[in-house]
Amino acid sequence: MAVGILTLHLAWILWVILGCALTRGRPRLAALHVLSLLYSIAVETGPWPCPLTRLEQAAQARAGITPYQENFLVHYLEALLYPDVPPALLAAVAVAVCVCNLGIYVWRWRRR
């Protein structure tokens, strides 16, 4: 179960990062992606945890695995790609990616 939630979490991250490329000419999908971006910014900057992280941690605990305590980005990305990078910097980069995607939507809207 935890692996399935991890896969869903990775799919969410890919959607947030690359969704802008899939939404051209699809206004409903674009609206969904914009909401996803705003939600992701709120989760990264707000005091509450990501629900997928909580689900993954609960599934790990049920499986007898000690769940990680930090957020998803810190746990997986820092361990694999960015060792010794402060968690606040990872969150800032995640928010910057979302803001860049929102900027693409603003640019598209202004071109119309």
N, C-alpha and C positions, 0 to 999 in steps of 0.2 A: 504494500500500500504506500509506504513512504517513497519508494522509487517512482511510482505512478504520480504522486504529488510533486516530486522533484521534476519529473518530465513536464508536467503541467506548468510548473513554475518557470522552467526554462522556455517553454513555448510562450508564456506571457511576456517574458523579457524580450524574446525575439519579436513578438507582436509590437511591443512598445518601441523598440529600436527601428524595426523595418516596416512597420505597418503603413507608414506614409507612402511607401513605394507601391503598396497594394491598393490604395484608395483612390487613385487618380480616376476621375470620371464616375466614381461611386459615392455619391453624397451621403447615403445612409451609413455606409461603411466608414467613411471619413468622420462622420459625427461620432460613431462608436469609438474610433481611434482617438479622437480628441478627448472624449470622456475618459478613455483609458489613460491617456497622458496626464490629464488633470488628477485622476485618482492616484496614479503612480507618484506624482509630485507630492500629493497630500500624505501618502504613506511614508515617503522618504523624509519629509520635513516635519511631519506631525509626531505626536507622542505615542501613537498607537502602532501596534505591530501589523505586519502584513498577514491577512488571514491564511494565505497559503503556507507561510512559514509556521504559523501555529498548528495548522493541520499536519504538516510534515513532522513537526516535533511530537505531536500527539501520537502519530502513527509509529514513530521510532520508539517512543516510550512503551506503547502496546506490544511492540515486537521485542522488547527487552533490551533495546539499544539506548544508551544514554544520549538523549537529544542534545543538540548544540543549543547554546543560550543566546548567541548573538543573532543579528539578522542574516538573511539569506546571502546578501552581497558580501558581507564581511566573512561569513563562514566559507562559502565556496570560491568566490572570486579572489579574495585575498589569499587563500591557501593555494590556489592554483596559479594565478596570474600575477598578483600584486603583493608579494610578501612584504610585511613591515610598512604598509601604507595605512595611514590613520583612517578609521571608519568614517569620520566626517568627510574626508576627501572622496572616498568612494560614493558616499551619498551625494556630495556636490556634483560629481561627474554624472551620476545617474540623473539628477535634476537637470543638468546642462543638456544631456541628450534629449530629455523630454522637451525642454524649452526650444532646442534647435528644431525638433519635429514640429512644434507649434508654430515656429517661425516659417516653416515651409508652407503650412496651411495659410498663414497670413499673407505670404507672398503669392500663393495661388489665388487667394480671394481678391487681392489688390489688382492682379493681372486681369481679372474679369472686368 
